[in-house]
């Protein structure tokens, strides 16, 4: 009976930890916002990059742009302390659009932190580009590579299946003609070349969600320790009686 009581207490505490930790996990991925766009538009896309490591900071971000159905133009919003490069290369196969035949296009955007600059543990940064014209396709998958100060590279390159089930390292994806998965961004990209401020309200919402997730984990851990301690004392008291 005593063992069952202690086991039940531990199970309850573990459940609380999982519930509190779920919002944190859901917001810990590199992703693009908004995740929808209209064909032919010029979309302002913001990549939100949280640092998941507790021992190293993010010092580099590389976003691979589509080459089979490329953007014809990409510009970027400067980020203090970071240098940005947009690589343009010749396409393996020319692409014909309403504007003519495209033989070269932007294929990669790289942000590199300056000396002493990084996205530390518990922080996130936003990197914004203006890209267009948006190709008339189902979705645009942009594999993203996050480099930490200890040399670790996390590849956010897994494609999200049609079922909407999230893979371990989902690639930032913009949905054009395909419907976005349930729970995706409800706000479509506005066809504009004006950059989105780095301190946008959507970024603030992510920061609040991450903070609440961390607070929930701490409270759950404290509650678990207190509950197990109390159950153990009661069990010992009954045994001595």
N, C-alpha and C positions, 0 to 999 in steps of 0.2 A: 504494500500500500504506500509506504514511504517512498519507494523507488518510483512508483507510478506518479506520485505527486510532483517529485522533483523533475521527472522526465516531461510531464505536462507543462510545468513552468518553463523549462528550457525551450520546449517546442513553441510555446506562446511567444516567448521573447524572440526566437528566431524568425517567426512569422512577422512580427513587428518590424524587425530589421529589414526583411525583404520588402515589405510594403513601403517603408520609408525610403529604402534605397532605390526603388523602381524609378521615381522621377529623375534621380541623379543619373542613372544608367541611360535613360532615354534621351537625355540632353548632353551626353558626353561624346557624341560623334561629331566628326567634321561633316558639315552639311551646307547646302546652298539655299539661300532664301531670297526671293520666293522660289518655289519649285515648279512653277507653271509659266508658260509663255505662249504668245500667239505667233504663228508663222509670219515671217516678213518684218516683225517688229525689231526694235533695238532694245535689248533687255539689260537692265541694271541688276547685276547678280552679286550678292554678298556671301562670301564663304566665312562661316563662323568656325573658329578653330580653338577648341578648349585643350588644355594640357591635362592629360590623364595621369601622367607619371608623377610620383611623389618625390622623386629624386633628381629629375632633370627637367629642363625647360625646352620649349619649342623654339628652334632657331632658323628653320627653313620650311617653306611650303612650296610644292610644285603641283600645278594643276594641268593635266593633259586635256587639250581641247580636241574636239572631233576633227577627223581628217577626211572621212568618207563623205560627210556632209558638213563642210567647214563653215565657220563664221568668216565673213569677208573683212571684218574690222573688229579690233579689240583695243580698248584703251583702259587705263587703270587709275584708281584714286590713290594718290601718294599716302603712305603710312609713315608717321614719324619714327625714325630709327631704323627703317627698313629700306633696302634698295629693291627695285622691281624691274624685271626684264620680260619682254614679250618676244618670244622666238618665232620667226616666220620662216617657213621652209617650202621648197617645191613639193607639190603633191605627187604621189606615185601615179595617180590617175587624175587627169584634169576633170573638173566638175563644171557642168553647164548649168547656169542659173538664168533668171530673167535679165540679169545685168551683163550676161555674156559668159565666156569660158574662163574659169578660175584655174590658174596653174600653180599658184602659191597662196598660202594662207597662214594665219597665226595658228600655231600648233601647241604652244606651251606658255604658261605664265609662271614666273618664279619670284618668290619673295624671300629675301635673305636678310636676317637680322644683322645690325651693325655690332661693333665691339661693345660688349657689356649689356646688350639688349636681348631679351628673350621673353617668351610667354611663360611665366612661372607657374608652378603647381597651384591649382585653384583659380587660375585666371583664364581668360579667353581673349582673342583678338578677332577683328573683322577685316577682311580683305575684299575690296569691291572692284568689279570691272564692269565696263559697258561693252556688250557684245552683240553683234548683228551682222547681217540680217539673220534672224532666227530661221534655221532651215525648216522646211515643211516635212517633218518626220514625226514618228511616234514619240520618241523621247531622246534626250541628249545626255549621255553618260560621260562624266568627267572624272576619271580616276585621279585621286589626289594623294600625294606622298608627303607625310609629315616627318621631319627630321628633328630629333632631340639633341640636346647638348652633349649627351654621352655617346652619340653616334647611332643610336637606335633609329630605325626608319619604320614607320607604320604606313602600310599601303591601304588606303581607303579605296578599294577597287572592286569589291564584290557587287555584282548586279542584283538588284531587287527583283525577285520573281513576280510573275503576274498575280500570284496569290496575295502579294503585299507583305508576306512574312519577311521580317528584317534579318538580313544576314549579319555575320559577326562584324565585318568591316564594310558597310555599305558605301558605294561610290556616290558622291553628290550627283543628283540627277534632276534635270529639268524636264517636265512633262509638257509636250506640245500638243500632239493629237491623242496620245494615250491618256486615259484618266489617271490621276494621281492616286496612290494607295490610300485606303481609309486612314484618317488621322493625319494626312499630309497638310501642307500649307493651303489654306482656303483662299488666300489673296493672290490673284494672278499678277505676273510681272507687268508693269506699266511700260508701254513702248516709249522710252525716253532715253536721252543720252546724259541726263543729269545724274551725278553720282548720289548714292544714298549716304547720309552722314554716318560715320562710324558709331556714333552714340544713339542709333535708332532705338525706338521703343521695343522692337522685336528683340534686339540684343539685350536690352535691360530685362525683358521677360525671361530670357534664358539664364541670365545671371541670377535672378531671383529664384528660379527653379533649381538651379544648382545649389544655391545657398540653403534652400529649404531641404534639399535632399541630404546635404551634409549634416544639417542640424538634426534631421530625422534619424540618421544613422547614429549620431552621438546619443540622442535621447533613448533610442532603442537599446543601445549597448548598456547604458546606465541602468535602464529598467531591468534588463536581463540579469545583470550582476546583483542588483538589489533583491530581485525575486529569488534567485538561486540561494543567496546568502540567508534570506529569511526562511526559506523552506528547509535549508540545512539546519538552522538553529532550532526550528520546531521539531525536526526529526530527532536531533540530539536530546532535546528537552524531554521528549516522550520516552526515549530510550533510558535516560537516567532515572525517570520516575518509575 
